[in-house]
């Protein structure tokens, strides 16, 4: 697409209040925007969907992370394994005590009984006999052991009969151990979440909701068969309060053969207390992370949502929300171009768009005023000629008045056509697609066609085009219109014996197309005006034959292609600037 470049006026830009003027705005719209800022405060989450989204998405990652940690429960699994290993060690140590007692009992009850022996021995020697010892007092042994608080020990014989049972109680005089003291702090957050979870699970759970007390002896007997096979067995369960209970059973070996089983169960909920403490620490860090995330999100939202809200509010102030009536006063876009981010770019783009819009509005207003002025002149001439025609008596006078009327009508028709073309030019430049074409081929065809018109007038055409083709990208038909306007304009100022020269030179990144003539040149005071709309500097004989839009349209087309166009008089390098020019020169520069 073609980007149209406007020739803005200094007075037009001064009407648009941008840049430093925004620091101290004035006007109804400015006060309304400042009132909205004051009502908004530092951060308005309830009025900013973007701020709410930023906070939500930042918190979502933390929630997923913590929920995943709680669901996977890695610290609970680690504590579970460690606790099971500790119980296995304790059970094996107790079993080792009973095995040692059995061996000691066997050694103490070795006796000599010759009458009960079927063996004969040499005279003077005694044959020893092993008598099966009585079972040690396991209950007494357990009572002598200082078991951990809450630890319950069961001792079974080979027939699964319960021989002894003991539960660890706090010692009368506890022995302090340096380095093992741990204080479990408050677990308010964990307790609250557990209460919520239990409440929800209690609603959706099926069944009567009753839980039976956990029988630790049943747990121990469940592991008994496996332990009698010579292996240590481990299991865990949940009591009526939701606490985890561990059970370990290990065999008591006598001469390598299981003679009984020692089973121990842990205190109810001791692991859950540790897990609860670990979760509480994690949740405390989670709460701190939430507060930090919300704070950072609010800061981020204030640097993103608030400037965008200011930009949107500034744009919305230009139109009443309740009606379609446009408010008075110009739209003022906040200057955020100092920000090195997309918001700064957006602010600059909006400011540029508003400036271009007001430039277009001012240009259209000026164009409408110029059109009214240009149409008013031939209409006044027509009205005067028609009024005089009614009073004219002679045919000679009536014929002259009819010629004036015909001239003014053709002038109006030409003016209206040129105005229509000029008004549609902007939209047509945007709609048409650029294509690559050979500029020299187009100029060759134009000069060949227009040279016939020049030869009829006695004007010589000279072309100086490079041998190699020059390809540019643009709208070929529109650029052809530019060069036709320039060449025909040169022809209109040339008389018989004059010459027109069209030559092209290529530079590094541009190409120059120059149209020169040997006509009277351009008055110095007109050099800065000839590209303005409806300006025409022509001899009296050509009055009314041009609308003054040709060069303005040409300038608009060239600048829309990213090029430049200017006019100058041809003079020798050492000539006086006040001397008559040798002709006029129009230069068109286009990017390659």
GUPA-248102 format. One line per 3 residues: number of its first residue (from 1); their letters; for each residue x, y, z of C-alpha. Coordinates in Angstrom, 1 decimal, decimal comma, always signed. Example, Ala and Ser with C-alpha at 12.3 -4.5 7.8 and 13.67 -1.06 7.14 Angstrom:
1> AS> +12,3 -4,5 +7,8 ~ +13,7 -1,1 +7,1
//
This chain:
1> XXX> +0,0 +0,0 +0,0 ~ +1,1 +3,6 -0,5 ~ +1,7 +5,8 +2,5
4> XXX> +0,5 +9,3 +1,8 ~ +2,8 +12,1 +3,1 ~ +1,0 +15,3 +4,0
7> XXX> +2,5 +18,8 +3,6 ~ +1,4 +20,1 +6,9 ~ +1,4 +23,7 +7,8
10> XXX> +3,1 +25,2 +10,8 ~ -0,1 +26,9 +11,8 ~ -1,9 +23,6 +11,6
13> XXX> +0,5 +21,9 +13,9 ~ +0,3 +24,7 +16,4 ~ -3,4 +24,2 +16,8
16> XXX> -2,9 +20,6 +18,0 ~ -1,8 +20,6 +21,6 ~ +0,6 +17,7 +22,1
19> XXX> +4,0 +17,1 +23,7 ~ +4,9 +19,6 +26,5 ~ +1,4 +21,2 +26,3
22> XXX> +0,0 +18,0 +27,8 ~ +1,9 +18,6 +31,1 ~ -0,3 +21,5 +31,9
25> XXX> -3,5 +20,9 +30,0 ~ -6,4 +23,3 +29,8 ~ -9,9 +22,9 +28,6
28> XXX> -13,0 +21,0 +29,5 ~ -11,7 +17,6 +28,2 ~ -8,4 +18,0 +30,1
31> XXX> -10,2 +18,7 +33,4 ~ -12,5 +15,7 +32,8 ~ -9,5 +13,4 +32,2
34> XXX> -7,8 +14,6 +35,3 ~ -10,9 +14,1 +37,3 ~ -11,1 +10,5 +36,1
37> XXX> -7,4 +10,0 +37,2 ~ -8,2 +11,4 +40,6 ~ -11,2 +9,1 +41,1
40> XXX> -9,2 +6,1 +39,9 ~ -6,6 +6,4 +42,6 ~ -3,3 +4,5 +42,5
43> XXX> -4,7 +1,2 +41,4 ~ -8,3 +0,4 +40,4 ~ -8,5 -3,4 +40,1
46> XXX> -12,3 -3,4 +40,0 ~ -12,2 -1,1 +37,0 ~ -9,3 -2,7 +35,2
49> XXX> -9,8 -6,1 +33,6 ~ -6,2 -6,1 +32,5 ~ -5,0 -5,6 +36,1
52> XXX> -7,2 -8,4 +37,3 ~ -5,9 -10,7 +34,6 ~ -2,3 -9,9 +35,5
55> XXX> -2,9 -10,7 +39,2 ~ -4,9 -13,9 +38,4 ~ -2,3 -15,3 +36,0
58> XXX> +0,6 -14,5 +38,4 ~ -1,3 -16,2 +41,3 ~ -2,3 -19,2 +39,1
61> XXX> +1,3 -20,3 +38,7 ~ +1,9 -20,2 +42,5 ~ -1,4 -22,1 +43,2
64> XXX> -0,5 -24,8 +40,7 ~ +3,0 -25,1 +42,2 ~ +1,8 -25,4 +45,8
67> XXX> -1,1 -27,7 +44,9 ~ +1,3 -29,9 +43,0 ~ +3,7 -30,1 +46,0
70> XXX> +0,9 -30,8 +48,4 ~ -0,6 -33,4 +46,0 ~ +2,7 -35,2 +45,4
73> XXX> +3,6 -34,9 +49,1 ~ +7,3 -35,5 +48,7 ~ +8,2 -34,6 +52,3
76> XXX> +5,5 -37,0 +53,6 ~ +6,8 -39,8 +51,5 ~ +10,4 -39,1 +52,8
79> XXX> +9,2 -39,0 +56,4 ~ +7,2 -42,2 +55,8 ~ +10,2 -44,1 +54,6
82> XXX> +12,4 -42,7 +57,4 ~ +9,9 -43,6 +60,1 ~ +9,4 -47,2 +58,7
85> XXX> +13,2 -47,7 +58,7 ~ +13,4 -46,4 +62,3 ~ +10,7 -48,8 +63,4
88> XXX> +12,4 -51,7 +61,7 ~ +15,6 -50,9 +63,5 ~ +13,8 -50,7 +66,9
91> XXX> +11,9 -54,0 +66,3 ~ +15,1 -55,8 +65,3 ~ +16,9 -54,4 +68,4
94> XXX> +14,1 -55,7 +70,7 ~ +14,2 -59,1 +68,9 ~ +18,0 -59,2 +69,4
97> XXX> +17,4 -58,7 +73,1 ~ +15,0 -61,7 +73,3 ~ +17,4 -63,8 +71,2
100> XXX> +20,2 -63,1 +73,6 ~ +18,0 -64,0 +76,6 ~ +17,1 -67,3 +74,9
103> XXX> +20,8 -68,2 +74,3 ~ +21,7 -67,2 +77,8 ~ +19,0 -69,4 +79,2
106> XXX> +20,2 -72,4 +77,2 ~ +23,7 -71,9 +78,5 ~ +22,6 -71,7 +82,1
109> XXX> +20,5 -74,9 +82,0 ~ +23,1 -77,3 +80,6 ~ +23,2 -80,3 +83,1
112> XXX> +24,7 -83,8 +83,5 ~ +22,3 -86,8 +83,7 ~ +24,0 -90,3 +83,2
115> XXX> +20,9 -92,2 +84,1 ~ +18,8 -90,5 +81,4 ~ +21,5 -91,1 +78,7
118> XXX> +21,4 -94,0 +76,3 ~ +25,1 -93,5 +75,5 ~ +28,0 -95,3 +77,1
121> XXX> +31,2 -93,4 +78,1 ~ +34,6 -94,4 +79,4 ~ +34,9 -94,8 +83,1
124> XXX> +35,3 -91,5 +84,9 ~ +33,6 -89,3 +82,1 ~ +30,1 -87,7 +82,2
127> XXX> +27,8 -87,4 +79,2 ~ +26,1 -83,8 +79,2 ~ +22,4 -83,5 +78,4
130> XXX> +20,7 -80,3 +77,2 ~ +17,4 -79,7 +78,9 ~ +14,8 -77,4 +77,0
133> XXX> +14,9 -74,2 +78,9 ~ +11,9 -72,4 +80,1 ~ +10,7 -69,2 +78,2
136> XXX> +12,2 -66,0 +79,5 ~ +9,9 -63,5 +81,2 ~ +9,3 -61,3 +78,1
139> XXX> +6,9 -59,0 +80,0 ~ +9,6 -58,2 +82,6 ~ +12,1 -57,6 +79,9
142> XXX> +9,8 -55,2 +78,1 ~ +9,1 -53,3 +81,3 ~ +12,9 -52,9 +81,8
145> XXX> +13,2 -51,4 +78,3 ~ +12,7 -47,6 +78,0 ~ +10,4 -47,6 +75,0
148> XXX> +9,6 -44,4 +73,1 ~ +6,4 -42,7 +74,1 ~ +3,4 -44,2 +72,4
151> XXX> +5,3 -47,1 +71,0 ~ +3,4 -50,4 +71,5 ~ +5,3 -53,8 +71,5
154> XXX> +3,7 -57,2 +71,1 ~ +5,6 -60,5 +71,6 ~ +4,1 -63,7 +70,1
157> XXX> +5,3 -67,3 +70,4 ~ +5,5 -69,9 +67,7 ~ +1,8 -70,7 +68,1
160> XXX> +0,8 -67,0 +67,7 ~ -0,1 -66,7 +71,4 ~ +0,5 -63,3 +72,8
163> XXX> +3,3 -63,6 +75,4 ~ +3,8 -59,9 +76,3 ~ +2,5 -56,4 +75,5
166> XXX> +3,9 -53,1 +76,5 ~ +3,3 -49,4 +75,7 ~ +6,0 -46,7 +76,0
169> XXX> +5,2 -44,0 +78,6 ~ +7,1 -40,8 +79,4 ~ +9,9 -41,4 +81,9
172> XXX> +9,6 -40,1 +85,4 ~ +12,8 -38,2 +85,0 ~ +13,4 -37,4 +81,3
175> XXX> +16,9 -37,3 +80,1 ~ +17,5 -34,2 +77,9 ~ +19,2 -34,7 +74,6
178> XXX> +20,9 -31,7 +73,2 ~ +20,3 -31,0 +69,5 ~ +17,0 -33,1 +69,3
181> XXX> +14,7 -30,5 +70,7 ~ +12,1 -29,3 +68,2 ~ +9,2 -27,0 +68,8
184> XXX> +6,3 -27,4 +66,5 ~ +4,7 -24,0 +66,1 ~ +1,2 -23,1 +65,3
187> XXX> -0,4 -24,7 +62,3 ~ -3,3 -22,4 +61,8 ~ -3,2 -22,4 +58,0
190> XXX> -2,9 -26,2 +57,7 ~ -5,7 -26,7 +60,3 ~ -8,0 -24,4 +58,4
193> XXX> -7,3 -26,1 +55,0 ~ -7,8 -29,5 +56,6 ~ -11,0 -28,4 +58,1
196> XXX> -12,3 -27,2 +54,8 ~ -11,1 -30,4 +53,1 ~ -12,7 -32,6 +55,7
199> XXX> -15,9 -30,6 +55,4 ~ -16,1 -30,9 +51,6 ~ -15,0 -34,6 +51,6
202> XXX> -17,6 -35,3 +54,3 ~ -20,4 -33,9 +52,1 ~ -19,4 -35,8 +49,0
205> XXX> -18,3 -39,0 +50,8 ~ -20,7 -42,0 +50,6 ~ -21,6 -44,3 +53,4
208> XXX> -22,7 -43,8 +57,0 ~ -19,6 -41,7 +57,7 ~ -18,6 -43,8 +60,8
211> XXX> -15,0 -44,9 +61,3 ~ -14,1 -47,8 +63,7 ~ -11,1 -47,4 +66,1
214> XXX> -7,9 -49,0 +64,8 ~ -6,9 -52,2 +66,6 ~ -3,1 -52,3 +66,8
217> XXX> -3,1 -55,9 +67,9 ~ -5,0 -56,9 +64,8 ~ -2,4 -55,0 +62,7
220> XXX> +0,4 -56,9 +64,5 ~ -1,3 -60,3 +64,0 ~ -1,7 -59,5 +60,3
223> XXX> +2,0 -59,3 +59,9 ~ +2,7 -62,4 +62,0 ~ +2,6 -65,0 +59,2
226> XXX> +5,1 -63,1 +57,1 ~ +7,5 -62,7 +60,1 ~ +7,3 -66,4 +61,0
229> XXX> +8,6 -67,0 +57,5 ~ +11,8 -65,3 +58,5 ~ +11,2 -61,8 +56,9
232> XXX> +10,5 -58,4 +58,5 ~ +7,1 -57,0 +57,5 ~ +5,9 -53,4 +57,5
235> XXX> +2,5 -51,9 +57,1 ~ +0,6 -48,8 +58,0 ~ -3,0 -47,8 +58,6
238> XXX> -5,2 -44,8 +59,6 ~ -7,0 -44,5 +62,9 ~ -10,5 -43,0 +63,5
241> XXX> -8,9 -39,5 +63,8 ~ -7,1 -39,7 +60,5 ~ -3,7 -40,3 +62,0
244> XXX> -1,2 -42,7 +60,4 ~ -0,1 -45,7 +62,4 ~ +2,9 -47,9 +61,4
247> XXX> +3,3 -51,5 +62,3 ~ +6,5 -53,6 +62,0 ~ +6,9 -57,4 +62,7
250> XXX> +10,3 -59,2 +62,8 ~ +11,1 -62,8 +63,9 ~ +12,9 -63,9 +67,1
253> XXX> +15,5 -66,4 +65,8 ~ +16,7 -69,4 +67,8 ~ +19,5 -71,3 +66,1
256> XXX> +18,4 -69,6 +62,8 ~ +14,8 -70,8 +63,2 ~ +11,9 -68,4 +64,0
259> XXX> +10,8 -69,1 +67,6 ~ +8,5 -66,1 +67,9 ~ +7,7 -62,6 +66,6
262> XXX> +8,2 -59,1 +67,9 ~ +5,6 -56,6 +66,5 ~ +5,7 -52,9 +67,3
265> XXX> +3,3 -50,1 +66,4 ~ +4,1 -46,4 +66,3 ~ +2,3 -43,7 +68,2
268> XXX> -0,9 -42,4 +66,6 ~ -0,4 -39,4 +64,4 ~ +3,2 -38,7 +65,2
271> XXX> +4,1 -38,6 +61,5 ~ +1,1 -36,5 +60,7 ~ +2,2 -33,9 +63,2
274> XXX> +5,6 -33,6 +61,5 ~ +3,9 -33,5 +58,0 ~ +1,5 -30,8 +59,3
277> XXX> +4,5 -28,7 +60,5 ~ +6,2 -29,1 +57,2 ~ +3,1 -28,2 +55,3
280> XXX> +2,6 -25,2 +57,6 ~ +6,0 -23,9 +56,7 ~ +5,3 -24,4 +53,0
283> XXX> +1,9 -22,7 +53,3 ~ +3,5 -19,8 +55,2 ~ +6,0 -19,3 +52,4
286> XXX> +3,1 -19,6 +50,0 ~ +1,2 -16,8 +51,7 ~ +4,3 -14,6 +51,7
289> XXX> +4,8 -15,4 +48,0 ~ +1,1 -14,5 +47,3 ~ +1,5 -11,2 +49,0
292> XXX> +4,7 -10,5 +47,1 ~ +3,1 -11,6 +43,8 ~ +0,1 -9,4 +44,4
295> XXX> +2,3 -6,5 +45,2 ~ +4,4 -6,9 +42,1 ~ +1,3 -7,6 +40,0
298> XXX> -0,2 -4,3 +41,2 ~ +3,0 -2,4 +40,4 ~ +3,1 -4,1 +37,0
301> XXX> -0,6 -3,4 +36,4 ~ -0,1 +0,3 +37,4 ~ +2,7 +0,6 +34,8
304> XXX> +0,6 -1,1 +32,1 ~ -3,1 -0,8 +32,8 ~ -3,1 +2,7 +34,0
307> XXX> -1,3 +4,2 +31,0 ~ -3,5 +2,2 +28,7 ~ -6,5 +3,5 +30,6
310> XXX> -5,3 +7,1 +30,2 ~ -4,9 +6,5 +26,5 ~ -8,4 +5,0 +26,2
313> XXX> -9,9 +7,7 +28,3 ~ -8,3 +10,4 +26,2 ~ -9,7 +8,8 +23,0
316> XXX> -13,2 +8,3 +24,6 ~ -13,4 +11,9 +25,7 ~ -13,6 +12,9 +22,1
319> XXX> -17,1 +11,5 +21,8 ~ -20,1 +11,5 +24,1 ~ -20,9 +8,0 +25,3
322> XXX> -24,7 +8,8 +25,6 ~ -25,1 +10,4 +22,2 ~ -23,4 +10,5 +18,9
325> XXX> -22,6 +14,2 +19,2 ~ -19,0 +15,1 +18,9 ~ -17,7 +17,2 +21,8
328> XXX> -16,0 +20,5 +21,3 ~ -12,3 +20,7 +21,9 ~ -9,5 +18,7 +20,5
331> XXX> -8,5 +15,2 +21,6 ~ -5,3 +15,3 +23,7 ~ -3,3 +12,1 +23,8
334> XXX> -0,9 +11,7 +26,8 ~ +2,7 +11,9 +25,9 ~ +4,2 +8,5 +26,9
337> XXX> +6,8 +8,2 +24,2 ~ +9,6 +8,3 +26,7 ~ +8,7 +4,8 +27,8
340> XXX> +11,0 +2,2 +26,0 ~ +8,2 -0,3 +25,5 ~ +5,0 -1,0 +23,4
343> XXX> +3,0 +1,5 +25,4 ~ +5,4 +4,3 +24,4 ~ +5,1 +3,2 +20,8
346> XXX> +1,3 +3,1 +21,1 ~ +1,3 +6,6 +22,6 ~ +3,5 +7,9 +19,8
349> XXX> +1,3 +6,2 +17,2 ~ -1,9 +7,6 +18,6 ~ -0,4 +11,0 +18,8
352> XXX> +0,7 +10,8 +15,3 ~ -2,7 +9,5 +14,2 ~ -4,4 +12,4 +16,0
355> XXX> -2,0 +14,9 +14,5 ~ -2,6 +13,5 +11,0 ~ -6,3 +13,5 +11,6
358> XXX> -6,4 +17,1 +12,6 ~ -4,1 +18,0 +9,7 ~ -6,5 +16,2 +7,4
361> XXX> -9,5 +18,1 +8,9 ~ -7,7 +21,4 +8,5 ~ -6,6 +20,6 +5,0
364> XXX> -10,2 +19,6 +4,1 ~ -11,5 +22,8 +5,6 ~ -9,0 +24,8 +3,6
367> XXX> -9,7 +22,8 +0,5 ~ -13,4 +23,4 +0,9 ~ -12,8 +27,2 +1,3
370> XXX> -10,6 +27,2 -1,7 ~ -13,1 +25,3 -3,8 ~ -15,9 +27,8 -2,7
373> XXX> -13,7 +30,7 -3,7 ~ -12,7 +29,2 -7,1 ~ -16,3 +28,3 -8,0
376> XXX> -17,5 +31,7 -6,8 ~ -15,5 +33,6 -9,4 ~ -16,9 +31,9 -12,6
379> XXX> -20,3 +31,9 -11,0 ~ -20,1 +35,7 -10,4 ~ -18,9 +36,1 -14,0
382> XXX> -21,8 +34,0 -15,3 ~ -24,3 +35,9 -13,2 ~ -23,0 +39,2 -14,5
385> XXX> -23,0 +38,0 -18,2 ~ -26,5 +36,7 -17,9 ~ -27,7 +39,9 -16,3
388> XXX> -26,0 +42,0 -19,0 ~ -27,4 +39,6 -21,8 ~ -30,9 +40,6 -20,9
391> XXX> -30,1 +44,3 -21,5 ~ -28,0 +43,8 -24,6 ~ -29,7 +45,0 -27,8
394> XXX> -27,1 +44,4 -30,4 ~ -26,3 +40,9 -31,8 ~ -22,6 +41,7 -31,6
397> XXX> -22,8 +42,4 -27,8 ~ -25,0 +39,4 -27,3 ~ -22,5 +37,1 -29,1
400> XXX> -19,6 +38,3 -26,9 ~ -21,7 +37,7 -23,8 ~ -22,5 +34,2 -25,0
403> XXX> -18,8 +33,6 -25,5 ~ -18,1 +34,7 -21,9 ~ -20,9 +32,4 -20,7
406> XXX> -19,5 +29,5 -22,7 ~ -16,0 +30,1 -21,4 ~ -17,2 +30,3 -17,8
409> XXX> -19,2 +27,1 -18,1 ~ -16,2 +25,2 -19,6 ~ -14,1 +26,7 -16,8
412> XXX> -16,6 +25,4 -14,2 ~ -16,7 +22,0 -15,8 ~ -12,9 +21,7 -15,8
415> XXX> -12,7 +23,0 -12,2 ~ -15,3 +20,6 -11,0 ~ -13,6 +17,7 -12,7
418> XXX> -10,2 +18,6 -11,3 ~ -11,7 +19,0 -7,8 ~ -13,4 +15,6 -8,0
421> XXX> -10,1 +14,0 -9,1 ~ -8,2 +15,8 -6,3 ~ -10,8 +14,8 -3,6
424> XXX> -10,7 +11,1 -4,7 ~ -6,9 +11,0 -4,9 ~ -6,2 +10,1 -1,2
427> XXX> -8,6 +7,1 -1,2 ~ -7,5 +5,9 -4,6 ~ -3,8 +6,0 -3,6
430> XXX> -4,6 +3,8 -0,6 ~ -6,8 +1,3 -2,6 ~ -4,4 +0,8 -5,6
433> XXX> -1,7 -1,8 -5,4 ~ +1,9 -1,0 -6,1 ~ +3,7 -2,8 -8,9
436> XXX> +7,3 -2,9 -10,2 ~ +7,7 -1,2 -13,7 ~ +10,3 +0,2 -16,0
439> XXX> +10,4 +4,0 -15,4 ~ +12,4 +4,7 -18,6 ~ +9,9 +2,8 -20,8
442> XXX> +7,0 +4,8 -19,4 ~ +8,9 +8,1 -19,9 ~ +9,8 +7,1 -23,4
445> XXX> +6,2 +6,4 -24,3 ~ +5,0 +9,7 -22,8 ~ +7,6 +11,9 -24,5
448> XXX> +7,0 +10,2 -27,8 ~ +3,3 +10,9 -27,5 ~ +3,6 +14,5 -26,2
451> XXX> +6,3 +15,4 -28,7 ~ +3,7 +15,3 -31,5 ~ +1,7 +18,0 -29,6
454> XXX> +5,0 +20,0 -29,2 ~ +5,9 +19,7 -32,9 ~ +2,5 +21,2 -33,8
457> XXX> +3,3 +24,2 -31,6 ~ +6,9 +24,4 -32,9 ~ +8,5 +23,2 -29,7
460> XXX> +11,5 +20,8 -29,8 ~ +11,5 +17,7 -27,6 ~ +14,9 +16,4 -26,3
463> XXX> +15,1 +13,2 -24,3 ~ +18,2 +12,0 -22,5 ~ +17,5 +8,6 -21,0
466> XXX> +20,1 +6,0 -19,7 ~ +20,5 +2,8 -21,8 ~ +19,9 +0,4 -18,9
469> XXX> +16,3 +0,1 -17,6 ~ +15,5 +1,5 -14,2 ~ +12,8 -0,4 -12,3
472> XXX> +10,9 +1,2 -9,4 ~ +7,9 +0,1 -7,4 ~ +4,8 +2,2 -7,3
475> XXX> +1,6 +3,2 -9,1 ~ +2,6 +3,5 -12,8 ~ -0,6 +5,3 -13,9
478> XXX> -0,3 +7,9 -11,1 ~ +3,3 +8,7 -11,8 ~ +2,5 +8,9 -15,5
481> XXX> -0,1 +11,5 -14,5 ~ +2,6 +13,5 -12,7 ~ +5,0 +13,6 -15,7
484> XXX> +2,1 +14,4 -18,1 ~ +1,2 +17,3 -15,9 ~ +4,8 +18,6 -15,8
487> XXX> +5,4 +18,2 -19,5 ~ +2,1 +19,8 -20,5 ~ +2,7 +22,6 -18,1
490> XXX> +6,1 +23,2 -19,7 ~ +4,4 +23,1 -23,2 ~ +1,8 +25,7 -22,1
493> XXX> +4,6 +28,2 -21,3 ~ +6,7 +27,5 -24,4 ~ +6,4 +29,3 -27,8
496> XXX> +7,6 +28,4 -31,2 ~ +11,3 +27,9 -31,2 ~ +11,5 +26,9 -27,6
499> XXX> +12,7 +23,4 -26,4 ~ +11,8 +20,9 -23,7 ~ +14,3 +18,5 -22,3
502> XXX> +13,5 +15,4 -20,3 ~ +16,5 +13,6 -18,8 ~ +17,0 +10,9 -16,1
505> XXX> +19,9 +10,2 -13,8 ~ +20,2 +7,4 -11,3 ~ +22,0 +7,9 -8,0
508> XXX> +22,8 +5,5 -5,2 ~ +19,2 +4,9 -3,8 ~ +17,1 +7,2 -5,9
511> XXX> +16,4 +8,3 -9,5 ~ +16,0 +11,9 -10,6 ~ +13,6 +12,8 -13,5
514> XXX> +14,1 +16,4 -14,7 ~ +11,9 +18,4 -17,1 ~ +13,4 +21,6 -18,4
517> XXX> +12,1 +24,2 -20,8 ~ +13,3 +27,4 -22,3 ~ +10,2 +29,4 -21,5
520> XXX> +9,9 +32,5 -19,5 ~ +10,7 +30,8 -16,2 ~ +8,9 +31,1 -12,9
523> XXX> +8,6 +34,4 -11,0 ~ +10,6 +34,3 -7,8 ~ +7,6 +35,1 -5,6
526> XXX> +5,8 +32,1 -7,2 ~ +8,4 +29,4 -6,5 ~ +7,1 +28,8 -3,0
529> XXX> +3,5 +28,8 -4,1 ~ +3,1 +26,9 -7,3 ~ +2,5 +23,6 -5,6
532> XXX> -0,4 +25,0 -3,5 ~ -3,9 +24,1 -4,5 ~ -5,7 +26,6 -6,9
535> XXX> -2,6 +28,7 -7,3 ~ -1,9 +29,6 -11,0 ~ +0,6 +32,0 -12,4
538> XXX> -0,2 +32,2 -16,1 ~ -0,4 +34,8 -18,9 ~ -3,7 +36,6 -19,4
541> XXX> -4,3 +34,7 -22,7 ~ -4,6 +31,4 -20,7 ~ -6,9 +32,8 -18,0
544> XXX> -9,4 +30,2 -17,0 ~ -7,8 +27,3 -18,8 ~ -6,2 +25,8 -15,7
547> XXX> -7,7 +25,1 -12,3 ~ -4,4 +25,3 -10,4 ~ -4,6 +21,8 -9,1
550> XXX> -2,3 +20,0 -11,5 ~ +1,0 +20,7 -9,6 ~ -0,6 +20,2 -6,2
553> XXX> -1,9 +16,8 -7,3 ~ +1,6 +16,0 -8,7 ~ +3,2 +16,8 -5,4
556> XXX> +0,7 +14,7 -3,5 ~ +1,4 +11,7 -5,7 ~ +5,2 +12,0 -5,6
559> XXX> +5,2 +12,3 -1,8 ~ +2,9 +9,4 -1,5 ~ +5,6 +7,3 -3,2
562> XXX> +8,2 +8,6 -0,7 ~ +9,7 +11,0 -3,2 ~ +10,3 +14,7 -3,5
565> XXX> +9,5 +17,4 -6,2 ~ +10,6 +20,9 -6,5 ~ +10,9 +23,7 -9,1
568> XXX> +13,6 +26,2 -9,9 ~ +14,7 +28,6 -12,6 ~ +17,5 +27,8 -15,0
571> XXX> +20,4 +30,3 -14,8 ~ +24,1 +30,2 -15,6 ~ +26,3 +29,6 -12,6
574> XXX> +27,8 +33,1 -12,8 ~ +24,6 +35,0 -13,7 ~ +23,0 +37,7 -11,6
577> XXX> +20,1 +36,3 -9,6 ~ +18,1 +39,4 -10,6 ~ +18,5 +38,6 -14,3
580> XXX> +15,8 +37,0 -16,4 ~ +15,9 +33,2 -16,1 ~ +16,7 +31,0 -19,1
583> XXX> +13,8 +28,7 -18,4 ~ +12,1 +26,5 -15,7 ~ +13,2 +23,2 -14,3
586> XXX> +11,1 +20,7 -12,4 ~ +12,9 +17,9 -10,6 ~ +11,2 +14,7 -9,3
589> XXX> +13,2 +12,4 -7,0 ~ +11,9 +8,8 -6,5 ~ +13,4 +6,0 -4,3
592> X> +14,7 +3,0 -6,1
//
